[in-house]
Amino acid sequence: MTQQLQFPEPVQGAVSAAAAQAAKQNGIARATANTSPDWATACRAAIELMARRGIPFQAADLIAEGLIDEPDHPARWGAAFNNAARAGVIEEAGFVRSKRATVHGSICKQWIGTSDYRKAAA
């Protein structure tokens, strides 16, 4: 029988929403800085095209439609989608199983174009 180590109360500093957000932003910045400009441009165009359609989508849909290839590192996806979300192009539309075989059906965010972006792009 395997037993889990349990502490009577949370270890100070082990859970920090601010530290988690800072680590996320740091990771996004590093992924963005290390992304090929050609791939980043193509991915942004693919996200914008899907956003204009007004239907939920995920990274696998960009690949399935032949809009973009897999990046050199999977971290590039998160940076691309987060950058588009911060720019007001897309917003979260729930969580679904990924269609990408490379991630074995793990849970991923689904996105949709914002109404403001769809109006401006029309």
Phi and psi in degrees as a GROMACS rama.xvg file:
@    title "Ramachandran Plot"
@    xaxis  label "Phi"
@    yaxis  label "Psi"
@TYPE xy
-96.8603  132.426  THR-2
-111.598  145.592  GLN-3
-93.2863  134.339  GLN-4
-69.0675  128.461  LEU-5
-125.38  137.35  GLN-6
-103.443  144.076  PHE-7
-65.4612  -22.781  PRO-8
-150.704  160.613  GLU-9
-57.8269  140.985  PRO-10
-70.8399  129.463  VAL-11
-54.1458  127.205  GLN-12
84.9717  -4.92031  GLY-13
-73.7935  -28.3021  ALA-14
-123.774  115.483  VAL-15
-145.587  111.235  SER-16
-61.51  -37.5524  ALA-17
-66.4586  -41.7935  ALA-18
-66.4579  -38.5867  ALA-19
-64.242  -43.5858  ALA-20
-65.2246  -40.9336  GLN-21
-63.4903  -41.5714  ALA-22
-65.2634  -39.5128  ALA-23
-61.7039  -48.7118  LYS-24
-63.4882  -36.7813  GLN-25
-64.3824  -44.4094  ASN-26
-63.4977  -42.0233  GLY-27
-63.0814  -42.5331  ILE-28
-63.704  -41.8982  ALA-29
-66.9036  -42.0571  ARG-30
-64.0901  -41.7678  ALA-31
-62.667  -45.2976  THR-32
-64.4117  -28.6578  ALA-33
-100.54  9.6011  ASN-34
-89.3969  137.047  THR-35
-57.6649  130.516  SER-36
-57.5255  -35.9142  PRO-37
-63.9481  -45.2899  ASP-38
-66.512  -42.2448  TRP-39
-60.3598  -43.0919  ALA-40
-65.0412  -44.9158  THR-41
-65.3699  -39.551  ALA-42
-67.0922  -42.5179  CYS-43
-61.1781  -41.9819  ARG-44
-63.741  -39.5838  ALA-45
-66.4596  -43.2006  ALA-46
-62.3144  -43.3895  ILE-47
-63.6431  -40.1926  GLU-48
-61.6351  -48.48  LEU-49
-64.5924  -37.0251  MET-50
-62.5764  -37.7395  ALA-51
-65.1228  -24.1615  ARG-52
-71.9054  -25.0644  ARG-53
74.2583  23.1239  GLY-54
-121.901  149.498  ILE-55
-62.0201  144.907  PRO-56
-151.613  165.641  PHE-57
-137.122  175.874  GLN-58
-54.1687  -40.4075  ALA-59
-59.3355  -31.722  ALA-60
-67.6059  -34.077  ASP-61
-64.3973  -39.956  LEU-62
-71.5038  -45.7945  ILE-63
-59.549  -33.0483  ALA-64
-86.3261  1.48572  GLU-65
73.252  21.6488  GLY-66
-83.8834  -25.7674  LEU-67
-157.591  152.884  ILE-68
-96.526  168.255  ASP-69
-58.1567  141.774  GLU-70
-75.2395  171.848  PRO-71
-70.3478  -18.3674  ASP-72
-146.702  137.751  HIS-73
-61.9376  -21.1354  PRO-74
-63.8658  -19.3092  ALA-75
-64.3502  -32.8163  ARG-76
-59.9214  -51.9191  TRP-77
-58.3396  -42.8285  GLY-78
-63.4972  -44.071  ALA-79
-62.9752  -45.8926  ALA-80
-69.8934  -39.8322  PHE-81
-65.6801  -39.6567  ASN-82
-63.9795  -40.9843  ASN-83
-66.3843  -36.9754  ALA-84
-66.7532  -43.479  ALA-85
-64.0495  -28.7092  ARG-86
-81.8035  -2.92185  ALA-87
83.1658  12.8499  GLY-88
-79.6216  -42.1669  VAL-89
-132.222  164.987  ILE-90
-142.983  159.542  GLU-91
-61.4186  142.34  GLU-92
-133.2  41.7261  ALA-93
95.5042  -173.172  GLY-94
-124.57  139.513  PHE-95
-140.755  170.147  VAL-96
-74.2219  138.208  ARG-97
-68.187  142.218  SER-98
-87.5357  -9.22949  LYS-99
-76.2953  121.801  ARG-100
-60.8068  -29.1694  ALA-101
-66.9985  -16.1268  THR-102
-113.598  10.5474  VAL-103
56.4585  38.4137  HIS-104
72.0984  23.6038  GLY-105
-67.8797  164.427  SER-106
-73.972  136.571  ILE-107
-140.913  161.17  CYS-108
-72.4874  146.591  LYS-109
-110.572  145.651  GLN-110
-124.863  160.292  TRP-111
-146.475  150.199  ILE-112
-65.5419  139.935  GLY-113
-69.4724  153.499  THR-114
-63.2738  -37.1936  SER-115
-62.5556  -42.9645  ASP-116
-65.6031  -43.8832  TYR-117
-62.614  -38.7591  ARG-118
-65.307  -44.5065  LYS-119
-67.812  -32.826  ALA-120
-83.4721  -13.1541  ALA-121
